[in-house]
Amino acid sequence: MSKGGSVTTSRSVSWSSTGKYLAIASIDKNTRLYSFEGNSGPREVLVVSQHTAPVERVRFHPYEESLLCSAASDSTVRIFDVRSASQKNLGRIDIDMKSAVDISWSTTPGSVLLAITERNGSIHICDTRKISQKSPGSTSSKSVTSSCIVNTFSMAPSIVDTCIFSPAGHHLVAATTRYGMGELSIWNWEEKDSKKLSFPGHTGPIFSLAFSPDGRQLATGGGDAVVGVWDVESMCCTHTVSRCRKFTRSVAFSHDSKYLASSQEDGVDLALASTGEL
């Protein structure tokens, strides 16, 4: 893989907390891990292959480099320990819809919370300590509406394609679509009846959101084939990555906030987060 290069048809990308690994999810049911150590360039070091359908989303834990969460079209969300080739499955959630459209770890230090966004517009906050552990092929099921749920929000009638925690962990940021236009909806999920703030985003649906580790920038990618980079303090889009030819499925910052990775149908793009240039 190289800057602007393609590995396979990718659905999602995620950097590990130290920047050592980049996880790439794809339609071949696998998640591939690439190492960025040394001067030889990225190299594939592990293939996680326990899903039985295309992997839609992949997310490293913000502090535990070995914890990787993935959501696939097999109606499951799974958490893996990727420290060895054993790909240890630490737990899974069976969801009601065909697949989750997004998953997001809380970035609060020590947090065990995971946000799961379903295709019906429901957003669930889950306590991962209460997620069931099952072996691949187990026929028993545990719905996403089980005891691991801390809170649930409905964004209907808007369509929701992604939802993530703010850097401090107190707010949720959801990408919603109304009348074909992508918007950002922000609210305090810990407060009952918290008012939602809305910001116009893209000229099409927003499929992916990511905060930089330093909390200063927010990246958005969507159906208009543009990646937007926002200043968090002012909530203004400062620059864009517009060289992509197809819509952007996923965006992710490197651990030092210097680089921005985005995945499209035709490959993965790497850019400087400060300018959007290669």
Protein Blocks (a to p, Z undefined) as FASTA:
>chain_A
ZZhiafbdcfbdcddfkomaccdddfkopacdddfehjebpadfbdcfkbcbdcfbdcdd
fklmmbccdddfkopacdddfkbmnlpafbdcddfblbdfbdcddfbehiabdcdddfko
pacdddfklpccddehiabdcdfklmklmbdcdfbfbdcfbdcddfkopaccddddeehi
acdddddfkbghiacddddfbfcdcfbdcddfklpaccdddfkopacdddfklopafbdc
fkbfbdcfbdcddfkomaccdddfkbccdddfklopZZ
